[in-house]
Amino acid sequence: MKAKFIFSILFSVFLISGCGDHSNHGEGEDAGHQHGAAAESASRKDHDGHIVVEPAIAKKFGVEVAKIQPGSFNEVVKVAGRIMPSASDMSVVSSPTSGIVRFAPGISDGAKVSAGSLIATVSSKGITGGDPNQNTRVSLEAAKRELDRLTPLHAEGIVTTKEYNAAKQRYDELKSSYSLSAASGRAISSSSGVITRLAVRQGEYVEAGSPIAVLSGSSRLTLKADLPEKYYDFLPVIASARFRPSYSGEVVDLSEIGGRLVSSSSSAASGGYIPVYFSFENNGKAIPGSYAEVYLIGSSRSDALTVPLTAVTEQQGSYFVYVKCGDHEYDKVQVELGRDDGRNVEILSGLKPGEDVVTKGAVTVRLAETSGNVPEGHSHNH
């Protein structure tokens, strides 16, 4: 047992010394380094030892490591935005008559409806003055009876043509003003889509022709991004965008769902913001009217050092990644972040090309760091 214990200590010292620049040992030669170099490596040498995560545990909890190298990265500006229905894809359901609105079951903001669906019924029962369409129906029936009476008399020459034409004109006018849909009181959707807004409340009185609901078709949507005026110089290089809806953690890339830039102009600036519009195919996950975090994507650089956002952890306002320096060992490294595109973030300082960075499962390594299992070396119980 004593021999195993000595071997364990020697093995631990070997692993610690093999982790390169992330170790906090060997101060003799470092004393002569310039202040800038010392500052650059300070974040790597302010921890005792290395974080130990056994390979089996790392595999079980999905810890993945990737070697980082400079690559292409687009300039990105993060702004606020909103998902809106395309103007050409909107329709309005209007009231067929005057009366009180009663919505059909299941009708609400965000509800999906198909063409021919009942949106609401409108009734004038109990309202002073009654239903104008009903009054028209009564007059139409009377005009029809009068026309039927005069038609054979006109054929026999008993009634003049002038009298017959007047009766027919009266009937035609009433017939054109009478609406069968108004008589039924049924407000029907003429197309499929999603209800983006109910224009009235349950039990509210409406006039004939008043809007009851606004629908957006499911084919295309519009993303409006509000670019602050201080980024005016970024406007000409905007090529595409990604967005994260307020109700979801998923980042959607417009290039993957048929997105395209529609318009952007500083002449339309309002309240310190320049609106930038994109059109895209609705993938079934975007809700018209919802807000979103938008990543406006501009020109590309080929020398950027980036890591996935999943690799970064935040502690007390500082940002860190974990670098693998052995079979079991990881170093916690403080980094300075640049811009991110919703998926990857640029590393301005703290990492070097070729280092093995934890890209997934960083939380697992962090838990190992904070659980007390961070000895100067490591040992096994036998």
C-alpha positions, 0 to 999 in steps of 0.5 A: 500500500505504501508503494502504491501511495508513493506511485500515486504522488509521483503520478500526480506530480507528472500530470500536473507538470504536463499541463503546460501553460495552465499550471501554476508551478515553476516560478523561477523562470517566470520571474524574468518575464515581461509584465504583459506576458505575466498578465496574460497567463495570470488567469491560468495560474490563480488556481490550485492544481487542476480540475479532475473529471474521470473519463467515464464521468465525462462521457456519461455527462456529455463532456466534449472537447474540440481543438480550436483554430482560427476560422471565419466569423461574421461581424455581428450586432445584437439588437431587439426585434419582432416577428410580424406577419407579412402584409401580403399574407394577412386577411381580415374576418369582418362582421356580416351584420350588426349585432353582438359578437359570440366567438366560436369555441377555441377562437383566441389569439394564436389559434390556427384556423383553416379556410371556411372555419367559423370565427364568430356569430353575430346576432341582433336579437334583443337590440333596439331597432332589430336587425337591418338585414332582417328588415331588408328580408321582409321588404324583399319578400313583399317586393317579390310578391308584388312582382309576382302579382304584376308579371301576368297582368303585364303580360295581358296588358292590364298593367303598364310597362312602367308599373312593371319595371318599377316593381322589378327595380324595387325587387332587384335593389332589395335583393342586392342589399340582402345578404344570406351570410348576414342573415346567418350571422356567421363570420367565416374565415376565407383562408387558412392561417393564425389569428394574430389579433381579435379586434373585438371582445366577447359580447361586444356590439359591432356594425356590419363590416367591422373587423372581428379578427386578423389572420396571418397565413402560415407561408411567410413571416417578417422579422423586423430588427431595430438597429441603433443609429450608432451602428449606422456604418454596419447597415450596408454590410448586413447580409442575413440574421439569426434570431432567438424568440422570446419564448424559446432558447433556440436560435433560428438561422434565416439562411436555413429557412429561406430568409432574405433581406427585404429592406434597410434604410436610415431614412426610415429611422425613428426614435434612434433606431433604423428598422431592418426587415427580413422575410422568411418561411414560417417553420411552424415555430415562429409566432407572429407578434412575438419579440425576439433577440436578433443577431444581424450578420455582416462581413466575414473575417477568416482569422477569428478564434471562436468557441461555442457559447456552450463552452463559456461559463460566467462567474461574478461578471467574468467569463471562463472556459475549461481547457483539457490538459491531460486524460483527467485534468482540466484548467479553468481559463479566464477569457475576454469575449468579443461579439457572438452570433447566437451560436459562437462567440469570438475570444479576444484573449485568454486562449491560443490556437490548438488548445483543447477546449470543453465545448459541451458539458462545461457545467459538469466540469464546473460542478467538479471544480466547486464540489471540493474535488479539486486536489492539487494532484489526484489519487485513487482509493484502492 
